[in-house]
Amino acid sequence: MPHSTTPSTPSVPLYVNDGLLNSNQVGYLQASFPDEPLEELRQRFERDGYLFLKGLLPRDDVLKAREDYFTYLAPSGVLAPGTLPVEGIFDEKKDKLDYPGMYVNNLGAGFADANGRPRGGLFVDLALKAHSEPWYKDGFCKHPALHSFIAKITGWGDGNTLGLTRSLLRNNTPQNKAIGVHYDQIFLRHGEDTSMTAWVPMGDIALDGGGLIYLENGHTLGQEIEKAFYDKARQTGLTEEEAKNAFNKNMMGGGLLADGAKEFAAAHGRRWLVTDYQAGDVVLHTPYMIHASTINKDPKNVIRLGTDLRFVDSSRPYDKRWTNVYEFGDGV
């Protein structure tokens, strides 16, 4: 199937935590399709650090999960009156700070209580509990189409391909803070660097709707950052375990490389690759692929919903901390 064409510059302004991205800081993700030759997809993944797969999952299955999620969160008052749960429309009369997203390492929109829980009361409680709901944990996260595709493209096979229980089911209400700059191996260091992340948009996401953005050739930069720190740590006489702990302590709060994607891109001379997403799309990326998100500026107040699912080869060492359901303050 041929790739669809995309414009050379964004049609709408894209904002990150430190401001408006310049047009020369933005490019587009290359779309791929599940029915392309497997070897071509593997080569593209190795080259680019990601695969943006169009329509990997049945659209109806994704929208059903979105409906289940917002039906579950509806008692918090997050949804606009007269709208359907599957639409996920934020009630603009409410204070956005009472409906924070869940960000890297339990950070929520910059507002948290003494236990590290984002401000938000019932909304945050329900968003956390949704991780253990059967329709999500035992259903959506184990979708056979996703498991089968990852088993094939990695070569791990059905028997060794394991979806880790700990996932990050993140909502992003309009105008709240974006996800900062990071790569996933930061949080998976208790295992080999061979995991694969599947980021699954749970619903359509407009270009300015707060979707994930990927740094161009960010996987190579992530590897360089990791290696440089480890080399320096070992030169000072630290053990491998001490080096891991030292790396984590020297990251920004929440394990971020940076809070501002604009400045980070400028410092490293690379563009952020963006796109709009449709329900059924999936992005696979390496554990070193650097990514962030834009601020959700959706003009219709659509809440961005997506989940981070991690897969490993169970025959190899992997981070066992990810075998439990996500909780605030779980130390990962």
C-alpha positions in Angstrom: 0.0 0.0 0.0 1.5 3.4 -0.9 2.3 5.9 1.8 -0.1 8.9 2.0 1.3 12.3 1.3 1.6 15.0 4.0 2.2 18.7 3.8 5.7 20.1 4.4 4.7 22.3 7.3 2.0 22.0 10.0 -1.4 23.4 9.2 -2.0 24.5 12.8 0.3 26.0 15.5 1.8 23.4 17.8 2.6 24.3 21.4 4.9 22.4 23.8 5.7 23.3 27.5 8.2 26.0 26.5 6.3 27.6 23.7 5.3 27.4 20.0 7.4 25.1 17.8 8.9 26.9 14.9 8.0 25.6 11.4 11.6 24.5 10.9 11.4 22.4 14.1 8.6 20.2 12.8 8.4 17.4 10.3 6.0 14.5 9.8 6.0 10.9 10.9 6.2 8.4 8.1 3.2 6.2 7.9 3.5 2.5 7.5 0.9 -0.2 7.0 0.7 -3.7 8.6 0.4 -5.5 5.2 3.7 -4.2 3.9 6.5 -6.8 3.6 7.7 -7.7 7.1 11.4 -7.2 6.3 10.8 -3.7 4.9 9.0 -2.8 8.2 11.9 -4.2 10.3 14.4 -2.2 8.3 12.4 1.0 8.7 12.0 0.4 12.4 15.8 -0.1 12.7 16.5 3.0 10.6 14.0 5.4 12.2 13.5 4.0 15.7 9.7 3.9 15.2 6.9 2.5 13.1 3.8 4.5 12.7 1.3 1.8 11.8 -2.0 2.9 10.3 -5.0 0.8 11.2 -3.2 -2.0 13.0 -6.2 -2.4 15.4 -9.9 -2.6 14.5 -11.3 0.9 14.9 -14.4 -0.3 16.6 -12.4 -2.1 19.3 -10.4 1.0 20.1 -13.5 3.2 20.3 -15.2 0.7 22.5 -12.3 0.9 25.0 -12.5 4.7 24.8 -16.2 4.6 25.6 -15.6 2.2 28.5 -12.9 4.5 29.9 -14.9 7.7 29.8 -18.1 6.0 31.1 -15.9 4.9 34.0 -14.6 8.5 34.6 -18.0 10.2 34.0 -18.9 10.4 37.7 -15.9 12.8 38.2 -17.8 15.5 36.1 -15.0 15.7 33.5 -17.4 15.3 30.5 -19.4 18.1 29.0 -23.1 17.7 29.6 -25.1 16.3 26.6 -22.1 14.6 25.1 -21.4 10.9 24.7 -18.6 9.1 26.6 -17.0 7.9 23.5 -16.5 11.5 22.3 -14.6 12.4 25.5 -15.4 16.1 25.4 -14.1 18.1 28.3 -16.5 20.3 30.2 -14.9 23.7 29.6 -16.8 25.2 32.5 -14.6 23.2 34.9 -11.2 24.1 36.2 -8.6 22.3 34.0 -6.3 21.9 37.0 -8.8 19.7 38.7 -8.5 17.3 35.8 -4.7 16.8 35.3 -3.2 14.1 33.1 -0.9 11.5 34.4 2.6 12.1 33.2 6.0 10.4 33.4 6.7 9.0 36.9 3.4 10.1 38.5 3.7 13.8 37.7 0.4 15.5 37.0 0.3 18.9 35.4 2.7 20.3 38.0 0.2 20.0 40.9 0.5 17.1 43.4 -0.3 16.4 47.0 2.2 15.2 49.6 1.9 11.6 48.3 2.8 12.6 44.8 -0.8 12.2 43.6 -1.8 14.8 41.0 -4.5 17.2 42.2 -7.9 16.0 40.9 -9.7 14.0 43.6 -12.2 11.6 42.2 -11.0 12.1 38.6 -7.5 11.0 39.5 -8.7 8.1 41.6 -10.8 6.8 38.8 -8.1 7.3 36.2 -5.7 5.3 38.4 -8.3 2.5 39.1 -9.0 2.2 35.3 -5.6 0.5 34.9 -7.0 -2.6 36.7 -10.4 -2.7 35.1 -10.9 -6.1 33.3 -12.0 -4.4 30.0 -8.7 -2.6 29.9 -6.1 -4.9 31.7 -7.4 -8.2 30.5 -9.0 -7.1 27.2 -7.6 -4.1 25.4 -4.0 -4.4 26.6 -4.0 -8.0 25.4 -5.5 -7.4 22.0 -4.6 -10.3 19.8 -3.9 -8.2 16.7 -1.2 -6.2 18.6 0.4 -9.2 20.3 0.5 -11.1 17.0 2.1 -8.3 15.1 4.8 -7.7 17.7 5.5 -11.4 17.9 6.1 -11.4 14.1 8.1 -8.2 13.6 10.4 -8.8 16.5 10.9 -12.5 15.7 10.2 -13.4 19.3 7.3 -15.6 18.4 3.9 -16.0 20.2 5.4 -18.1 23.0 8.1 -15.6 24.1 6.3 -12.3 23.4 5.1 -10.9 26.7 3.0 -7.8 27.3 4.0 -6.3 30.6 1.1 -5.7 33.1 2.3 -2.2 34.1 1.0 0.2 31.5 0.4 4.0 31.4 -3.2 4.8 30.5 -2.9 8.6 30.1 -5.5 11.2 29.5 -4.6 14.8 28.5 -7.4 17.4 29.0 -7.3 20.5 26.9 -4.8 23.3 27.8 -3.0 21.3 30.5 0.7 20.6 30.5 2.3 18.4 27.9 4.5 15.3 28.5 8.1 16.3 28.7 11.1 14.9 26.8 12.2 11.4 27.7 13.0 7.9 26.4 11.5 4.7 27.9 14.7 2.8 28.8 15.1 5.4 31.7 12.2 3.5 33.4 13.2 0.0 32.3 16.8 -0.2 33.4 16.3 -3.3 35.5 16.2 -5.4 32.3 17.9 -5.5 28.9 17.4 -2.7 26.4 15.4 -4.9 24.0 11.9 -4.0 25.0 9.4 -2.5 22.5 6.8 0.1 23.3 3.4 0.3 21.6 1.8 3.7 22.0 -1.9 3.3 21.2 -4.0 6.4 20.6 -7.5 5.5 22.1 -9.5 7.7 19.7 -8.9 10.2 17.0 -6.3 12.9 17.9 -6.1 16.1 15.8 -2.7 17.5 14.9 -3.0 20.0 17.8 -4.8 17.5 20.1 -1.8 16.6 22.3 -0.6 13.5 20.6 2.9 12.1 20.9 5.7 13.7 19.0 9.0 11.9 18.1 12.4 13.4 17.8 13.9 12.8 14.3 16.6 10.1 14.7 15.9 10.4 18.4 16.8 6.7 19.0 20.4 7.3 18.1 20.6 10.4 20.4 19.0 8.4 23.2 21.7 5.8 22.9 24.4 8.4 22.8 23.1 10.1 26.0 22.9 6.8 27.8 26.3 5.6 26.7 28.0 9.0 27.6 26.6 8.9 31.1 27.5 5.3 31.7 31.0 5.8 30.4 31.5 8.8 32.7 30.0 7.0 35.7 32.2 3.9 35.2 35.3 6.1 34.8 34.6 7.5 38.3 34.6 3.9 39.7 30.9 3.3 40.1 29.5 -0.2 39.7 26.9 -0.9 37.1 24.1 -0.7 39.7 25.5 2.5 41.2 25.7 4.0 37.7 22.0 3.2 37.1 21.1 4.9 40.3 23.3 7.9 39.6 21.8 8.3 36.1 18.3 8.4 37.6 19.2 10.9 40.3 20.7 13.3 37.7 17.6 13.3 35.5 15.1 16.0 35.8 12.1 15.4 38.1 10.1 12.4 36.8 12.9 11.0 34.7 12.8 13.7 32.0 15.6 14.7 29.7 13.9 18.1 29.6 10.6 19.7 30.3 10.7 21.9 27.2 10.6 20.2 23.8 11.3 23.4 21.9 14.6 24.1 23.5 15.6 20.5 23.4 15.1 20.3 19.7 17.1 23.5 19.2 20.0 22.3 21.3 20.3 19.1 19.4 19.5 20.4 15.9 16.7 17.9 15.3 13.0 18.2 14.3 10.0 16.9 16.1 8.0 14.5 13.9 4.2 14.9 14.3 1.0 13.6 12.9 -2.7 13.3 13.5 -3.9 9.9 14.7 -7.0 7.8 14.1 -8.4 5.1 16.3 -6.7 1.9 15.3 -3.3 3.5 14.7 -0.3 2.3 16.8 3.2 3.6 17.1 5.9 1.1 17.9 9.2 2.5 19.1 12.6 1.5 20.6 13.4 2.0 24.3 15.8 4.8 23.3 13.4 6.7 21.0 13.1 10.2 22.4 9.6 11.5 22.5 7.3 14.0 24.2 3.8 15.5 23.4 2.3 18.8 22.4 -0.2 20.7 24.5 -3.7 19.6 23.8 -5.2 22.6 22.0 -8.1 20.8 20.4 -10.7 23.4 19.5 -13.6 21.0 20.3 -12.2 20.2 23.8 -11.6 16.6 22.9 -9.6 14.8 25.7 -6.6 13.0 24.3 -6.5 9.4 25.5 -3.7 6.9 24.8 -1.8 4.1 26.5 1.8 3.0 26.6 2.1 -0.8 26.4 5.5 -2.5 26.8 6.5 -5.8 25.3 9.5 -8.0 26.0 11.1 -11.3 25.0 10.2 -13.4 28.1 13.2 -15.7 27.4 15.6 -12.7 28.1 16.1 -10.7 31.3 13.5 -8.0 31.6 12.4 -5.4 34.2 10.2 -7.4 36.6 9.0 -4.2 38.3 6.7 -3.9 35.3 4.7 -7.1 36.1 2.3 -5.3 38.5 -0.5 -2.8 37.7 0.6 0.8 37.7 0.2 2.7 41.0 1.2 6.1 42.2 4.6 6.0 43.9 5.4 2.5 42.8 9.0 3.5 42.4 9.3 2.9 38.6 
